[in-house]
Amino acid sequence: MTETAPKVLEGINLSKKGGASFTEKLDAEALKFFNEVASTPFSQQAVAFLNAYWVEVNSEKEFIYSVAWETMKYADMHSKGVQLVYKYDEGNDLDFDIGLYFYEQLCKFCEDPKNSQYQQYARSLPTMLTALKRKQELRDKVDVNFDGRISFLEYLLYQYQDVANPADFCTRSMGHDEHPEIKKARLALEEVNKRIRAYEEEKARLTAEAESGTGVKALGAKNMLAQIDASPLKEELNKALITAEAAVRIACKKYGGQAFVPGAKGQHSAEGALWWMQKDLEEKKKRYGPSKANVIEWIITIKSKITTTNNNNNNNKSKPTTPPPPHLT
C-alpha cells in the first residue's frame, strides 16, 4: 500500500487542543451535520474523522482500523446476537451498556501480551476505569449529541481530544462532498462485501448439508464444497475484487497526496478515505483474492471477448452491401 507524505493543512491551527473546548456546544447547523455523519456506518465515521484530522492522527490509523473498529463491530455483533461476520450489517452506534462492553473488550485486547505490537500506539490505548466511572464519562463527555448512544465518531473525538473536538470537526468537515472517484471506489468495495456474503452463505449451506449425513445429497454437497473456489459465486467475487482494485487505484492516483480540498468551511483532506479503502481492499484480497493464475486467466478471457467483438464489427463493415431493388432506387 502506497504511503503519501502528510502535508500541513492550510487554514487550520494545528496547535489547537481539545481540552475544555471538547464539550463546546454545537449550533443547530453543526449538530445536524454531526448527527448525519454519526448515522453512517462505523467505517464511514472513521473515514470522516481521519479526513478531518489526517495530519494529527494518521500515525494512529492502523490502531483505529485493526483494533478500535474491529472491537466496535464485535461489540455491535454481540448486542445483536450475530455470531458470523458475513451475516453482520455494520451498525452506526451502541447504547451505553454495550458501550461499556466495547471499552471492556478494548482494554482486554490491549492488555493481552499477544497483542503487544499495538503498545506502540500510546495515544490510542484506552484508560482503565471502573464501570461506574466509565458510564459517567460516556454520559458527560463522549455522548456529544446527548442521544444516550455512542457512535464511533464520538469515541474517536473523545480518544484524540488532545487535537480534536466536535465543533472543530464540524468546521473542518462541513461543505465537502465525497469525490466521485472515491465514491465509486467505496461502492465497488461494498459490492465486494455483497459477493463475499453470497459466497460465505453458499459455503455455509454446503457445509451443513455435507455434515448432515452420508446420503447422496450429503455426498453431492461435499463435492460442490470441494469445488467452491471454482464456482460462479467465487468467479463473481474475484471480478468484484478486481473491479474494486481498479477503482481504488484510480481514486488514489487522482486524489492521493492532496493535503486538502477547498470547501465552504475549513479545509479537508481525502487521505483518510484513500488509506482506508486501500487497507480494506488489502484485507479482502488476503482472504478472498483470486490466485495470480486466475487473474491472468480472467484478463485473457476479457481480452479475447474484446478481440472477438472488434473482429465481428470489422467483418460487418467489410461485407459488400447488396444494391437495393430497381424499384427502390
C-alpha positions in Angstrom: 0.0 0.0 0.0 1.5 3.3 -1.1 2.1 5.9 1.7 1.9 9.6 0.9 3.8 12.1 3.0 1.5 14.2 5.1 1.3 17.9 4.2 0.3 20.7 6.5 -3.3 21.8 6.0 -3.6 25.4 5.3 -6.1 27.5 7.3 -6.1 25.2 10.3 -4.4 26.0 13.6 -2.7 22.6 14.3 -1.7 23.7 17.8 -5.4 23.9 18.8 -6.1 21.4 21.6 -9.4 19.7 22.5 -9.4 20.3 26.3 -12.3 22.3 27.6 -13.5 23.0 24.0 -14.3 19.3 23.7 -17.7 20.0 25.3 -18.3 23.1 23.3 -22.0 23.2 22.3 -22.7 22.8 18.6 -25.1 25.2 16.8 -28.1 23.8 15.0 -26.4 23.5 11.6 -23.3 21.8 13.1 -25.4 19.5 15.2 -27.4 18.4 12.2 -24.2 17.7 10.3 -22.7 15.8 13.2 -25.8 13.6 13.5 -25.7 12.9 9.8 -22.1 11.7 10.0 -22.8 9.7 13.2 -25.7 7.9 11.5 -23.4 6.4 8.8 -21.7 3.0 9.3 -18.8 2.9 11.7 -16.3 2.7 8.8 -17.6 5.9 7.2 -17.5 7.7 10.5 -13.8 6.7 10.9 -13.1 7.9 7.3 -14.7 11.3 8.1 -12.6 11.6 11.3 -9.4 10.7 9.5 -10.1 13.0 6.7 -10.6 15.9 9.1 -7.5 15.1 11.3 -5.2 13.3 8.9 -2.1 15.4 9.8 -2.6 15.0 13.5 -3.7 11.3 13.8 -2.5 9.5 10.7 0.1 7.8 12.9 -2.7 6.0 14.7 -4.6 4.8 11.6 -3.6 1.2 12.0 -4.9 1.0 15.6 -8.1 2.7 14.5 -8.7 0.2 11.7 -7.4 -3.0 13.2 -8.3 -2.6 16.8 -10.9 0.1 17.6 -13.0 -0.5 14.5 -12.9 -4.3 14.8 -13.8 -4.1 18.6 -16.6 -1.7 17.9 -18.1 -4.1 15.3 -17.6 -7.0 17.7 -19.5 -5.2 20.4 -22.3 -4.4 18.0 -22.5 -8.0 16.8 -22.6 -9.1 20.5 -25.6 -6.7 21.1 -27.4 -8.0 18.0 -26.7 -11.7 18.7 -24.8 -12.1 15.4 -22.1 -14.7 15.5 -20.9 -14.9 11.9 -19.1 -11.9 10.4 -20.6 -12.4 6.9 -24.1 -12.1 8.4 -23.4 -8.8 10.1 -24.7 -5.5 8.7 -22.4 -2.8 10.0 -24.0 -0.5 12.6 -23.5 3.1 13.5 -23.8 3.3 17.3 -24.1 1.5 20.6 -26.2 2.0 23.7 -24.4 2.9 26.9 -24.4 -0.7 28.2 -22.8 -2.0 25.0 -20.5 1.0 25.1 -19.2 -0.3 28.4 -18.8 -3.7 26.9 -16.8 -2.1 24.0 -14.4 -0.4 26.3 -14.1 -3.6 28.4 -13.2 -5.6 25.3 -10.8 -2.9 24.1 -8.9 -2.8 27.4 -8.7 -6.6 27.4 -7.3 -6.7 23.9 -4.7 -4.1 24.6 -3.6 -5.7 27.8 -3.2 -9.2 26.2 0.6 -9.9 25.8 -0.1 -11.5 22.4 -1.2 -8.0 21.1 1.9 -6.2 22.4 2.6 -4.8 18.9 -0.2 -2.3 19.5 1.5 -0.8 22.5 3.4 1.5 20.2 0.1 3.4 19.6 0.2 5.1 23.1 -2.3 7.8 22.2 -4.8 5.2 21.2 -4.6 3.0 24.3 -7.7 3.1 26.4 -7.6 4.2 30.1 -8.8 1.7 32.6 -11.8 2.9 34.5 -14.4 1.4 36.8 -17.8 0.6 35.2 -19.4 3.4 37.2 -16.8 6.0 36.2 -16.8 4.8 32.6 -20.6 5.2 32.3 -20.3 8.7 33.8 -17.6 9.5 31.3 -19.7 8.2 28.4 -22.7 10.3 29.5 -20.9 13.5 30.3 -18.1 13.6 27.7 -18.4 11.0 25.0 -22.1 11.4 24.1 -21.8 14.6 22.1 -25.4 14.8 20.8 -26.9 13.6 24.1 -28.9 10.8 22.5 -27.9 8.1 25.0 -25.9 6.2 22.5 -22.2 6.1 21.4 -21.1 6.4 17.8 -17.7 5.5 16.5 -17.2 9.2 15.7 -17.9 10.2 19.3 -15.4 7.6 20.5 -12.7 8.9 18.2 -13.2 12.5 19.1 -13.0 11.6 22.8 -10.0 9.4 22.4 -8.0 12.0 20.5 -9.3 15.1 22.3 -5.8 16.4 22.6 -6.2 17.6 18.9 -9.9 17.1 18.2 -13.3 18.3 19.4 -16.8 18.1 17.9 -17.1 21.8 17.0 -13.7 21.8 15.2 -14.6 18.5 13.4 -17.7 20.1 12.0 -15.8 23.3 11.0 -13.2 21.2 9.1 -15.7 18.7 7.6 -18.8 20.7 6.6 -19.2 21.8 3.0 -17.1 18.9 1.5 -18.8 16.4 -0.8 -17.4 12.9 -1.5 -15.3 13.0 -4.6 -16.9 11.0 -7.5 -14.0 8.6 -7.9 -13.7 8.0 -4.2 -17.5 7.3 -4.0 -17.2 4.9 -7.0 -14.3 3.0 -5.2 -16.3 2.9 -2.0 -19.4 1.5 -3.8 -17.1 -1.1 -5.6 -15.9 -2.3 -2.2 -19.5 -2.5 -0.9 -20.2 -4.7 -4.0 -17.3 -6.9 -2.9 -19.0 -7.2 0.5 -22.2 -8.4 -1.1 -20.3 -11.0 -3.1 -18.5 -12.2 0.0 -21.8 -12.7 1.8 -23.2 -14.7 -1.1 -20.1 -16.8 -1.3 -20.0 -17.4 2.5 -23.7 -18.2 2.7 -23.4 -20.9 0.0 -20.3 -22.3 1.6 -22.1 -22.5 5.0 -25.1 -24.2 3.3 -23.0 -26.8 1.6 -21.0 -27.4 4.8 -24.2 -28.0 6.7 -25.5 -30.4 4.1 -22.2 -32.2 3.8 -22.1 -32.8 7.6 -25.7 -33.9 7.8 -25.2 -37.5 6.8 -23.8 -39.9 4.2 -26.6 -39.9 1.6 -26.5 -38.7 -2.0 -27.4 -35.2 -1.0 -24.5 -35.0 1.5 -22.0 -36.5 -0.9 -23.1 -34.0 -3.6 -22.7 -31.2 -1.1 -19.2 -32.4 -0.3 -18.3 -32.5 -3.9 -19.6 -29.0 -4.5 -17.8 -27.7 -1.4 -14.5 -29.1 -2.7 -15.1 -27.1 -5.9 -16.5 -23.9 -4.5 -13.4 -21.9 -5.3 -14.0 -22.6 -9.0 -17.8 -21.9 -8.7 -19.6 -19.0 -10.4 -20.0 -17.3 -7.0 -16.2 -17.2 -6.5 -15.7 -16.0 -10.0 -18.1 -13.1 -9.4 -16.3 -12.4 -6.1 -12.9 -12.3 -8.0 -14.3 -10.0 -10.6 -15.7 -7.7 -7.9 -12.3 -7.6 -6.2 -10.5 -6.8 -9.5 -13.0 -4.0 -10.3 -12.7 -2.6 -6.8 -8.9 -2.6 -7.0 -9.0 -0.7 -10.3 -11.5 1.9 -8.8 -9.3 2.4 -5.7 -6.2 2.8 -7.9 -7.9 5.5 -10.0 -9.1 7.4 -6.9 -5.6 7.2 -5.3 -3.9 8.4 -8.5 -6.3 11.3 -8.8 -6.5 12.5 -5.2 -3.5 10.9 -3.4 -1.1 13.4 -1.8 -3.6 16.3 -1.8 -3.3 18.0 1.5 -6.8 19.5 1.3 -9.7 20.2 -1.0 -11.1 23.8 -0.6 -14.7 23.9 0.6 -17.2 26.2 2.1 -15.8 25.9 5.6 -12.4 24.9 6.9 -10.0 22.7 5.0 -10.3 19.0 4.2 -8.1 16.0 3.2 -9.1 12.9 1.3 -6.1 10.9 2.6 -8.2 9.2 5.3 -10.7 7.8 2.7 -7.9 6.7 0.3 -5.9 5.0 3.0 -9.0 3.3 4.5 -10.1 1.9 1.1 -6.6 0.6 0.3 -6.4 -1.1 3.7 -9.9 -2.6 3.3 -9.1 -3.9 -0.2 -5.8 -5.3 1.1 -7.5 -7.3 3.8 -10.2 -8.6 1.5 -7.6 -9.7 -1.1 -5.7 -11.6 1.6 -8.8 -13.6 2.5 -10.7 -13.9 -0.8 -8.4 -12.7 -3.5 -8.0 -14.8 -6.7 -4.7 -16.5 -7.3 -2.4 -14.9 -9.8 -3.2 -17.6 -12.3 -7.0 -16.9 -12.0 -6.4 -13.2 -12.5 -4.3 -13.8 -15.7 -7.0 -16.2 -17.0 -9.7 -13.6 -16.3 -7.7 -10.9 -18.1 -7.1 -13.2 -21.1 -10.8 -14.0 -21.3 -11.8 -10.4 -21.2 -9.2 -9.5 -23.9 -10.5 -12.4 -26.0 -14.1 -11.2 -25.8 -13.0 -7.7 -26.8 -11.0 -9.0 -29.7 -13.9 -11.2 -30.9 -16.3 -8.2 -30.7 -13.9 -6.0 -32.7 -13.4 -8.6 -35.3 -17.1 -9.1 -35.7 -17.6 -5.3 -36.1 -14.8 -5.2 -38.7 -16.3 -8.1 -40.6 -19.7 -6.4 -40.7 -18.1 -3.3 -42.1 -16.2 -5.1 -44.8 -19.2 -7.1 -46.1 -20.4 -5.9 -49.6 -23.7 -4.3 -49.4 -26.5 -5.7 -51.7 -27.8 -3.0 -54.0 -31.5 -2.1 -53.5 -34.1 -3.4 -55.9 -34.5 -1.2 -59.0 -38.0 -0.1 -57.9 -36.5 1.5 -54.7 -33.7 3.4 -56.5 
